[in-house]
Amino acid sequence: MDLSKITPLVIYDNQCYLCTKFAKAVNFFARGKLLLVGHYTELGERLRKEILDSSALEMFWFVDGKTAYGGRAALIPLICSIIRFRGIGNQKFEDNNACNMECKNAKAVFVRSASLITNSKKIPINSV
């Protein structure tokens, strides 16, 4: 898959309420300049199969074309990309609200927030 036309991009769990709120915040601060892809979309599934590994669903990912950063490792590259990237800014954010009430409770919020801090991974894309 040629990533040069779609990077930088963020891959997030589009079936998780908190993850979707996080993606909305990223989209807001990036002013629509980053492509946001849900794990469970057609493109998200292709990206998971081709560049990510078995831990893909455990965290969000930031892909810059050379490296896929997951979880905690993705925070600084994502922030730097938001500050530096000069994209067109026409990406639309689609919210499918696939979450039920269990993903909105305090335990789910705590578990997802903790996973952001505890999970971290870098995958070089050229070697995959």
C-alpha positions in Angstrom: 0.0 0.0 0.0 1.3 3.4 -0.9 1.1 5.5 2.2 2.5 8.7 0.7 -0.9 10.1 -0.3 -2.7 9.4 3.0 -0.1 10.1 5.6 0.1 11.5 8.2 -2.8 9.6 9.6 -4.3 8.5 12.9 -5.8 5.1 13.4 -8.2 4.8 16.3 -10.9 2.5 17.8 -14.0 3.8 16.1 -16.2 1.5 18.3 -15.0 3.0 21.5 -16.7 6.2 22.9 -13.6 7.6 24.6 -11.4 6.8 21.5 -13.9 8.6 19.2 -13.9 11.6 21.5 -10.0 11.6 21.4 -10.1 11.4 17.6 -12.6 14.3 17.5 -10.1 16.4 19.6 -7.2 15.5 17.4 -9.3 16.5 14.3 -10.2 19.8 16.0 -6.6 20.7 16.8 -5.3 19.5 13.5 -8.1 21.5 11.8 -8.9 18.5 9.5 -5.4 18.2 8.1 -4.8 14.6 9.3 -6.7 11.6 8.0 -8.5 9.8 10.8 -9.2 6.1 10.2 -11.2 3.8 12.4 -9.8 0.4 13.2 -13.0 -1.3 12.0 -13.3 0.6 8.7 -12.3 -1.0 5.4 -9.2 1.1 5.2 -8.4 0.6 8.9 -8.5 -3.2 8.5 -6.2 -3.0 5.4 -3.7 -0.9 7.3 -3.8 -3.2 10.3 -3.1 -6.2 8.1 -0.3 -4.5 6.1 1.6 -2.3 8.5 0.6 -3.1 12.1 0.9 -6.2 14.2 -1.3 -8.2 16.6 -1.2 -5.4 19.2 -2.9 -3.0 16.8 -6.3 -2.9 18.5 -4.8 -2.2 22.0 -4.0 1.4 21.2 -4.3 4.3 18.8 -1.7 4.7 16.1 0.0 7.6 14.4 1.5 6.8 11.0 3.9 9.3 9.3 4.9 7.2 6.3 8.1 5.9 7.7 7.0 4.7 11.2 3.8 3.6 12.9 3.8 4.9 16.5 1.3 3.3 18.9 -0.1 4.5 22.2 2.3 6.6 24.3 5.0 6.5 21.6 2.5 8.3 19.3 1.8 11.3 21.4 4.9 13.5 20.7 5.0 12.7 16.9 1.3 13.4 16.7 1.6 16.8 18.5 4.6 17.7 16.3 2.7 16.7 13.2 -0.3 18.8 14.2 2.0 21.8 14.7 4.1 21.4 11.5 1.9 19.7 8.9 0.5 22.1 6.3 -2.2 19.9 4.7 -5.2 21.1 2.9 -7.6 20.7 5.9 -10.6 19.1 4.2 -10.8 15.8 6.0 -14.2 15.1 7.4 -14.6 13.3 10.7 -17.3 10.6 10.7 -18.7 9.6 14.0 -20.7 6.4 13.8 -21.7 6.1 17.5 -21.3 2.3 17.5 -20.7 2.3 21.3 -23.2 1.0 23.8 -23.6 2.3 27.3 -20.9 0.0 28.8 -18.1 1.9 27.0 -19.2 5.2 28.6 -19.0 4.2 32.2 -16.2 5.2 34.6 -14.4 1.8 34.5 -14.2 1.9 30.7 -12.8 5.5 30.8 -10.2 4.5 33.3 -9.2 1.3 31.4 -8.8 3.2 28.1 -6.9 6.1 29.7 -4.6 3.7 31.5 -4.0 1.8 28.2 -2.8 5.1 26.6 -0.1 5.4 29.3 0.9 1.7 29.5 0.9 0.7 25.8 3.7 2.0 23.5 5.1 0.6 20.3 7.0 1.7 17.2 6.9 -0.2 13.9 9.2 0.8 11.1 7.1 0.6 7.9 9.9 -0.2 5.5 10.7 -3.5 7.2 7.1 -4.7 7.3 
